[in-house]
């Protein structure tokens, strides 16, 4: 019979491995990213606040240093078409195991947009546009999408999206080309065009930013290595969890589990998996709290969330399962928070928690307030409760 891993043990593993215990915090941003495989970056604020929640001395500058000076962390699209921040080694695994297939989908999508707009030979246009954009970067160096459009104005072909819908809009085709080249591993997002809360970036050729570029790893071999890394941070987890997190097919998920010799365990009657040799019991942990940003990798780590998400707390997510900012206590979500227009942090508890827990949460919010200072930010994917918190 497979060894049983209880909910309490899963929560203890999460707390230790995701550096959420106060005595496990570190100031090495690269190690923090590795502790959760990769940091979510679809919302730029998440990268900084996720790192800060795990730091002894929270620092915006330390994250910037890793991303833009040392370049020990890289921003790249990957699993589920999400934007991530990870080490170059992990990004190469992500690129081979997930992103290259997404790149094919993005190319077809762009071709359809152009064809729907009346372009006769969209494939040829995209090929020429790709060559022009790469040539512009080789000649002029890093630039924003806006600067690219000014430099190569002939690529500013209008594309209509969601025609006939209430949210219909028109974009310029030149904005799609760097995006496609990013998925292909030719370009990389570097510094933001504004402050750390800005989501528009300066693009650069990947070889000029990351030594060795994206490499040319085999998809299945990369999937095995990436699955093992994920299980060591997020295991135990179900096959469904792994498949969802990676955005893989069932076949590739099974291949990766077999290839990394994942060990089956019992999760309250459900088959789960841990990395090879990782089934031994772990010691319990003491009381702990965390104040995590929207899309934090811990909150978004599993498809099946009942072991850390009570039904009373589902309003901490939006309608498609994206997590807003959450409050954690002892391995489960207990509340939510938001920064108001006045800069103050507002909290809501879904569950009854002791006064001592609220006091500890208040201390974490104070750390967050000190880090953020006068900066105001909005959440890219607001949860249901967040909208009410801001009323």
C-alpha positions in Angstrom: 0.0 0.0 0.0 1.2 3.5 -0.8 2.3 5.7 2.1 -0.4 8.1 3.2 0.5 11.8 3.3 -2.1 13.7 5.4 -3.3 17.3 4.7 -1.3 18.5 7.7 1.9 17.0 6.3 1.2 18.6 2.9 0.8 21.9 4.6 4.0 21.5 6.5 5.9 20.6 3.3 4.4 23.7 1.6 5.5 26.0 4.4 9.1 24.8 4.5 9.7 24.3 0.8 8.1 27.6 -0.3 10.0 29.5 2.4 6.9 30.8 4.1 8.1 30.2 7.7 9.7 33.2 9.2 12.8 31.3 10.1 13.1 29.9 6.5 13.2 33.3 4.9 16.2 34.3 2.8 17.4 37.3 0.9 18.7 35.4 -2.2 16.1 36.2 -4.8 17.4 33.4 -7.2 16.9 30.8 -4.5 13.4 32.1 -3.8 12.5 31.7 -7.4 13.9 28.2 -7.4 12.0 27.3 -4.2 8.7 27.6 -6.2 10.3 26.6 -9.6 9.4 30.0 -11.1 7.6 33.2 -10.0 4.5 34.4 -11.7 5.0 37.5 -13.8 1.8 38.0 -15.7 1.1 40.7 -13.1 4.5 42.5 -12.7 3.7 43.3 -9.0 3.5 39.5 -8.2 7.2 39.0 -8.8 8.3 41.6 -6.3 5.7 40.8 -3.6 6.1 37.0 -3.9 9.8 37.4 -3.4 9.3 39.9 -0.6 7.0 37.6 1.3 9.9 35.1 1.5 12.7 37.5 2.2 14.2 38.4 5.6 14.8 41.9 4.4 12.2 42.7 1.6 13.7 44.7 -1.2 12.5 45.9 -4.6 16.1 46.7 -5.5 17.2 43.1 -4.8 14.7 41.8 -7.3 15.8 44.4 -9.9 19.4 43.4 -9.4 18.7 39.8 -10.1 16.5 40.6 -13.1 18.4 43.4 -14.8 21.9 43.7 -13.5 23.1 40.1 -12.7 20.5 38.6 -15.1 20.3 35.5 -12.9 16.6 35.6 -13.4 14.8 35.8 -16.8 11.2 36.7 -17.8 9.7 34.2 -20.3 6.3 32.9 -21.4 5.7 29.2 -20.5 3.2 27.0 -18.8 -0.4 27.8 -19.7 0.8 30.8 -21.7 1.7 32.4 -18.4 4.6 34.9 -18.0 7.2 33.6 -15.5 10.5 34.7 -13.9 13.0 31.9 -13.4 16.7 31.1 -13.6 18.1 30.7 -17.1 18.5 27.0 -16.5 14.8 26.6 -15.6 13.7 28.9 -18.4 15.5 26.6 -20.9 13.6 23.7 -19.5 10.3 25.6 -19.6 11.0 26.7 -23.2 11.6 23.2 -24.4 8.9 21.5 -22.4 6.1 24.0 -22.9 6.8 27.3 -24.8 7.8 26.0 -28.2 4.4 24.4 -28.7 2.7 27.6 -27.6 4.8 29.5 -30.2 3.2 27.4 -32.9 -0.3 28.3 -31.6 0.6 32.0 -31.4 1.9 32.0 -35.0 -1.4 30.4 -36.3 -3.4 32.9 -34.2 -1.6 35.9 -35.7 -2.0 34.6 -39.2 -5.7 34.2 -38.6 -6.0 37.7 -37.3 -4.3 39.1 -40.4 -6.3 36.9 -42.8 -9.6 37.9 -41.1 -8.5 41.5 -41.7 -8.2 40.9 -45.4 -4.5 40.1 -45.8 -4.1 37.7 -48.8 -0.9 36.0 -47.8 -0.5 36.4 -44.0 2.2 33.7 -43.7 4.5 35.5 -46.1 3.9 38.9 -44.4 4.7 37.4 -41.0 7.9 35.9 -42.3 9.0 39.2 -43.8 8.0 41.1 -40.7 9.9 38.7 -38.5 13.1 39.3 -40.5 12.6 43.1 -40.4 12.1 43.0 -36.6 15.2 40.9 -36.0 17.2 43.1 -38.3 16.0 46.2 -36.4 17.1 44.8 -33.1 20.5 43.7 -34.5 21.1 47.2 -35.8 19.5 49.3 -33.0 19.7 47.2 -29.9 17.0 46.8 -27.2 13.8 48.8 -27.7 10.1 48.9 -26.6 7.3 47.9 -28.9 6.4 51.5 -29.4 9.9 52.3 -30.5 9.9 49.4 -32.8 6.7 50.7 -34.4 8.3 54.1 -35.0 11.3 52.5 -36.5 9.5 50.1 -38.8 6.1 51.9 -39.5 5.2 49.7 -42.4 4.5 46.9 -39.9 1.7 48.9 -38.3 -1.1 47.0 -40.0 -4.3 47.2 -38.0 -5.8 44.0 -36.5 -9.3 43.8 -35.2 -10.0 41.6 -32.2 -13.3 40.2 -30.9 -15.2 41.8 -33.8 -18.9 42.2 -32.9 -18.2 41.9 -29.1 -18.6 44.6 -26.5 -14.9 44.3 -25.8 -13.9 44.6 -29.5 -10.6 46.5 -30.1 -8.0 47.2 -32.7 -4.3 46.6 -32.3 -1.3 47.1 -34.5 0.3 44.0 -36.1 3.8 45.2 -35.1 2.9 44.5 -31.5 2.3 40.8 -32.3 5.7 40.2 -33.9 7.9 40.7 -30.7 5.4 38.6 -28.8 5.8 35.8 -31.3 9.6 36.1 -31.3 9.4 36.0 -27.5 7.6 32.7 -27.6 10.1 31.4 -30.2 13.0 32.3 -27.9 14.5 34.9 -30.1 13.6 38.0 -28.0 13.3 38.5 -24.3 11.6 41.1 -22.1 14.1 43.1 -20.2 13.5 46.2 -18.1 10.0 47.7 -17.8 9.4 51.0 -19.6 8.2 52.5 -16.3 8.4 51.5 -12.7 8.4 48.1 -11.2 4.6 47.9 -11.4 4.6 48.5 -15.2 3.9 45.6 -17.6 5.3 47.1 -20.7 8.9 46.0 -21.3 12.0 46.8 -23.5 12.7 43.8 -25.7 16.2 42.5 -26.5 17.7 39.7 -28.5 17.9 36.7 -26.2 21.5 35.9 -27.0 22.5 39.5 -26.0 20.7 39.2 -22.7 21.2 35.6 -21.6 24.4 33.6 -22.1 23.6 30.6 -24.3 20.1 31.9 -25.1 17.2 29.4 -24.9 19.3 26.4 -26.0 17.9 23.5 -27.9 16.8 20.9 -25.3 14.6 17.9 -26.2 11.0 18.4 -25.3 10.5 15.1 -23.5 13.8 15.1 -21.7 13.1 18.7 -20.5 9.6 17.6 -19.4 11.1 14.9 -17.2 13.6 17.3 -15.5 10.9 20.0 -15.1 8.4 17.6 -13.6 10.9 16.3 -11.0 11.8 19.9 -10.0 8.1 20.7 -9.6 7.4 17.6 -7.5 10.3 18.5 -5.2 8.7 21.9 -4.5 5.0 21.1 -4.9 4.7 17.4 -4.2 2.8 15.5 -3.2 0.4 16.3 -6.0 -1.9 14.5 -8.4 -1.3 13.8 -12.0 -4.1 16.3 -12.7 -2.2 18.9 -10.7 1.0 18.4 -12.7 -0.8 18.3 -16.0 -2.7 21.5 -15.3 0.3 23.4 -13.9 2.4 22.5 -17.0 -0.4 22.8 -19.5 0.6 19.4 -20.9 -1.3 16.6 -22.6 -2.1 13.5 -20.5 0.5 11.5 -22.5 3.3 14.0 -21.9 2.4 14.2 -18.2 2.5 10.4 -17.8 5.8 10.3 -19.7 7.3 12.9 -17.3 6.1 11.1 -14.2 7.5 7.8 -15.4 10.8 9.4 -16.6 11.5 11.1 -13.2 10.5 7.9 -11.3 7.9 9.7 -9.3 6.7 7.7 -6.4 2.9 7.1 -5.8 1.5 8.1 -2.4 -2.0 8.1 -0.9 -3.7 11.5 -0.5 -6.8 10.6 1.4 -7.9 7.9 -1.1 -6.5 9.7 -4.1 -3.3 8.7 -5.9 -0.6 11.4 -5.6 3.0 11.6 -6.5 6.3 12.8 -4.9 9.7 13.0 -6.4 11.9 9.8 -6.2 13.1 9.3 -2.6 10.8 12.1 -1.2 8.2 10.0 0.5 9.7 10.0 4.0 7.6 11.8 6.7 8.4 15.4 7.5 8.3 17.1 10.9 5.3 19.3 11.8 5.8 23.1 11.7 4.7 25.7 14.2 2.0 28.4 13.6 2.7 30.6 10.7 1.0 33.3 8.5 1.7 34.8 5.1 0.3 37.7 3.1 0.7 36.7 -0.5 0.0 38.7 -3.7 -2.3 37.8 -6.5 -1.1 34.9 -8.6 1.5 33.9 -6.1 3.0 30.6 -7.1 1.9 28.9 -3.8 -1.7 29.9 -4.2 -1.6 28.9 -7.9 0.4 25.7 -7.4 -2.3 23.1 -7.7 -5.4 22.4 -9.7 -7.0 20.5 -6.9 -7.0 23.0 -4.0 -9.5 21.7 -1.4 -6.6 20.8 1.0 -5.7 24.4 1.4 -8.8 26.3 0.1 -12.0 26.0 2.2 -15.2 26.5 0.1 -15.9 29.6 2.2 -12.7 31.2 0.7 -13.4 30.8 -3.0 -14.1 34.5 -3.4 -10.3 34.9 -3.0 -10.3 33.8 -6.7 -11.9 35.1 -9.8 -14.4 33.2 -12.0 -11.7 31.3 -13.9 -9.5 30.3 -10.9 -6.9 33.1 -10.8 -6.0 33.9 -7.2 -6.2 37.4 -5.9 -4.1 38.6 -2.9 -4.6 36.1 -0.1 -4.0 35.8 3.6 -2.7 32.4 4.8 -2.6 30.8 8.3 -1.0 27.4 9.0 -1.2 26.2 5.4 -4.5 27.3 4.2 -6.2 30.4 2.8 -8.1 32.3 5.5 -8.6 35.7 4.0 -7.9 38.3 1.3 -6.4 41.8 1.1 -6.2 44.7 -1.2 -4.4 48.1 -1.5 -6.9 50.9 -1.6 -6.6 54.1 -3.6 -5.3 55.8 -0.5 -2.5 53.3 -0.2 -3.9 51.6 2.9 -4.1 47.8 3.0 -7.6 46.4 3.6 -8.2 42.9 4.8 -11.1 40.5 4.9 -11.3 37.1 6.7 -13.4 34.4 5.3 -12.8 32.1 8.3 -12.7 32.8 12.0 -9.1 33.1 13.2 -7.7 33.8 16.6 -6.6 37.2 17.7 -3.0 36.0 17.7 -3.2 35.1 14.0 -4.7 38.5 13.1 -1.8 40.2 15.0 0.7 38.2 13.1 -1.0 39.1 9.8 -1.0 42.7 10.8 2.8 42.5 11.2 3.2 41.0 7.8 1.0 43.8 6.3 3.2 46.3 8.0 6.3 44.7 6.3 4.4 45.0 3.0 3.5 48.6 3.6 7.1 49.5 4.3 8.2 47.8 1.1 5.7 49.4 -1.1 5.9 52.9 0.4 4.1 55.5 -1.7 3.7 53.2 -4.7 0.1 52.4 -5.8 -0.7 49.3 -7.8 -3.7 47.5 -9.1 -4.2 43.8 -9.4 -4.3 42.4 -13.0 -6.8 39.6 -12.1 -8.9 40.9 -9.2 -10.8 38.3 -7.1 -14.4 38.5 -6.3 -13.8 39.8 -2.8 -11.2 42.3 -4.0 -13.8 44.3 -5.9 -15.9 44.6 -2.7 -12.8 45.5 -0.6 -12.2 48.5 -2.9 -15.8 49.8 -2.8 
